Amino acid sequence: MAKVESFNVGSARVHLLDDGVFVTDAGNLFGGSKKARIKGAMHPVLVQTGESLVLLDAGFGAELPEILVGRYELKREEDLMDHLREAGYSADDVTHVVLSHLDADHVGWALEPPSFPNATIYVQRAALEEAKEMPEGDGRREAVPAVEKGAEEGWCELLEGDGEIVPGVRVEVRSGHSEGHQVVWIGAGDDVALYTADLAPAKIWLNPDLIAGVDTDPDAARRNRIEVLTEAEEKNAPVILYHEPGEAVVRVKSSEKGFEAVTIEE
């Protein structure tokens, strides 16, 4: 079965992009001293709707951030900018960038330095406030100066809760992985797709009881994951899994372990 790389939702065209694969020790995500190595993809999403071109999250950037060198390995032959061009667009064409939260593997091309000169970057104020309180060397805290600079200069907008970025692209705050973490609903009514970001970033996270060591509020993460995936199942919505190295666009259905992925027939 071929992977879904682009699809339509109502009048919007959705493109699944790529910024490579990272490899890290399991302990970096689950806590403890697990020695197993795990890998995760990075799939920023491009939504073309009306006159707008909206990017959802923005990978690591041109290179692995210095604070992660030694803990993460980044593997890629092509990066987000290459895939953006392959989709028929340039960085200048992007009009809006939604950052689900401020982890380094979601903000790179958007902030360090800004790669989209004609775009407004959208961040929840709660995500910024949480990042300010993180310890020195934390990836979220490293993003603070760029976000504050962007807010001062007018190219970054701080949101306070749910809202529509453009018609057909709506952010919804679903905390747990971080404060102010936002998922994105693409489309309208029951004709929608769901971008879960790091609330449910890969197939294994469709199990609501699996909690990451880096989740700041495990109870909220579990509750919000159940609520969001239940709504996606009810609407038969495609679900886009940012870190899934296999099928990154699936549908979901309830199972004994919470939810499971269902392959989308093209």
N, C-alpha and C positions, 0 to 999 in steps of 0.2 A: 504494500500500500504506500503510495507516494505521500510525502509529508505535505501538509497544507502550508503554502507560502503566501497566498493572498486569497481574499474572499470578499464578498459584498455583504454589507449589513444595511438594509434599506438603501438609501442613496449614497452611502459612504463606501469607499474602497479601503480595505485594510491590508497592509503589507507587513509580513513578519520579517524583520531585519535580523542582523547578527553582529555581535562584537567579539566573537571568539568563545573560547572555553577556558575556565580556570580549574586548577587542580589544587587541593589543599588537604590538610589533615582533618579528619572527621571531628576531632576535638575542637577545631576552630569554630564549628557550627553547633555542635551538640554539647560542648563543654567536656570537662574531664580530661582524661589522657588517652583517648582512643587513638590508635596508631594507623587505622585504616585511612587510605587515601580516597577521596571522593572528587567527582568533577561536576561542574555545573556550567551550563551555557548561559549566554546573555542575549536575550531577544528583545531589543527595543521594538516598539510597534509604531508604524506610520499610518496615520488615518487621513485620507484625502476626502474632505467633505465640503461641498460648496467651493468657496474661494480660499478655504483654509487648508493648511497642511500641518497636522498636529503630530508631534513625536511624543511617545510615552516612554520615559526613561532613556538613559543615554550612556550605558556601558561604562567601561573603565577610562575611556579617553585614549590618547595616543600611545600611552604606555602604562604599565603597572605602577600605581602610586608608590612612592618611596616607602611609605609606612607599611606596605604589605610585602615588600621584597623580603624573601626568605620564608615567608609564611604561605604565600600564594605563588603559583606558577601560571602564567598567561600564555595560552597557545592559540595562535591564529595566523592564517596566511592572508586573510582579508579582514578589514575592520569595518566599523559602522559606516564610515564615509564611503568606502568601496561599495557596500551593499546599498547605500542610499543612491549612489549613482547608477547602480545596476537596476534599481527600481524606476529610474528615469528622472531623478531629482538631484538637486545640489543643496548644499547647506544653506545657500541664500534663499531657497524656496520655502524653508520651514518657517511657519508663522507663529507657532505656539509649541512650547515644550512643557510637558507635565512631569514633574519629578515626584514619584510616589513617596519617597523619603530621601534621606541624605546619606545613605551608605555609599561608599566609594564606587561600587560596581553598578550604580544607577545614575550617577551625576557627572561622570568624567568629561564627556564631550560638551556638556552643557555649561560647565563652570570653570574648568581648569585647562586653558582659558576658555571663554565662551566661543563656541564654534559656529553659532547660528546668528549672524549679525542682524537679521530682520525679525527675530523671534522674541516673544516675551516668555520668560521662564516662570512657571507657577509652582510654588512651594507652600505648604501649610505652615502658618506661623507657629503652631504647636511643635512641628518637627524642628524648626529653627531653635525654639526655646529649649527643647530637650537637648539638642546638639550642643548648645552652649554649656550645659552641665555635665557633658561627658568628659572623661579623663583626657589628659594630654596624650596625643598620639592616636586617639580614636578616630576612625574614618569620618564619622558624622561631625565631630568637632572640627576636623580639618576643612570641612565645607563651609563653615560659618563665615569666614571673612569674605569669600566670594559671594555668598548669598546676601550678606549685609551690603556689600558694595553694589550689587545688582539692584537691591531695593533703593539705595540712595540715588543711583544713576537712572533708575526708571525701567531697566530691562528685566527686573525680577519683581513679580507681584506676590505678596504674602496673602494667602487665603485664610479665611477663618470659618471653616466648615464646608459642607457640601455646596456644590454649585455647578453651573453649566459654563464650560470654557468657551465653546462655540456650539451652535445647534448640532445635536447629535453626539456630543462628547461631554459627559457629565462626571465629575469627580465626587466620590463618596468617602468620607473619613471612616476608616475601619482600623482602629489602633490595635496594638498587641505586639506586633513585631517592633514597632516604634510608636511614639506619640505622633499624632498627625499623619499617620500612614494613610495614603489614599489609594483606593482602587478606582478603576474607570469603567463606566458603562458606555459603550459605543452603540449608537442607534437610538430608537425611541420606542416606547410602549413595550410590547412583547417581542419585537423584532430587534434584538440586541445581541451584542457580544460582550463578554466580561474580561477585563484585564485585571488579574489578581495581584500583580506585583509580588511582594514578599509575604502576603498573607497566606497564599498557597502557591509557592513558586515552581513546584515540580510535582510529578505524579505522587511521590511518596507523601507529600504534604496534603493530599486529599484525605488523609487520615487525621481527623481533628485532634486526636490524642497525641500526635507527634509534635512535640514542642522543641524549638531550637534553644540552645543555650544563650543565643543572642537576642531572643525575644524579651522585650522589656516588661511585658505584662502577659504572662502565659494564659491567665484566665480569659482576658479580653481576646487574645489571639484565637483561642479555641472557640469561644462564643461567636465571634465575628466570622470565623471561617465557616462554621456550621450555617449561620444565617445567610451569608453571601452565596455559598454553594447550593443551598436549598433553593434560593431564588433562581439561580442559574439553571438548576434542574427543572424547576417548574416552567421556565420560559424556553427550555430546550436551547439555551444559548451556547454558542461556542465559547470556550474558556481558554484564554491565552496564558500559558505557563512560562514565565520569563526565564527561569533557570533550567527548564527541562531539556536535556540533550537529545532526547528522542522525539516523539510526537509532542510538539509544543502547542498545538491547537487541538482540543478535544471537546467532547461533551462529557457531562458527568451524570452519574446515577447513584442513588443510595445503595449502600452495601453494608455487610456486617461490620466493616471497619470504617464506617462513615460514608465515604464516597469512593467510586472508582472511575477511571477514565474510559470513555467509549470512543473508539475510532470514528472519525467523520468520513463518511463515504463521499468521494469526489465525483 
